[in-house]
Amino acid sequence: MYMIRTILFIFVLLTAIRLSGQTLTIRAEKVKQGEGDVLIAVFSAPAGFPYASEKAVSLLRAKTVNGSAEASVELTAGRYAIALF
């Protein structure tokens, strides 16, 4: 019985870790000053990448400061593609 409880506990723990969000920080460097904001689209599937922003799981806007732009997003574990405009 102890072993079954231990296995169940480990399974629940691993599931919780996998489902918990992680912060992804995206940084663009050597951005020209005065050129506006950097737009970022995060996709979880190939459909729509890179231009169909309505299919993105997250859309971000980053201000350009001293030649770089940075934004963060909370995502679940997985594979993502990122487009910068």
Summary of the structure (lengths in Angstrom):
residues: 85
radius of gyration: 18.3
end to end distance: 56.1
largest distance: 65.7
contacts: 203
relative contact order: 0.28
helix: 25%
strand: 39%
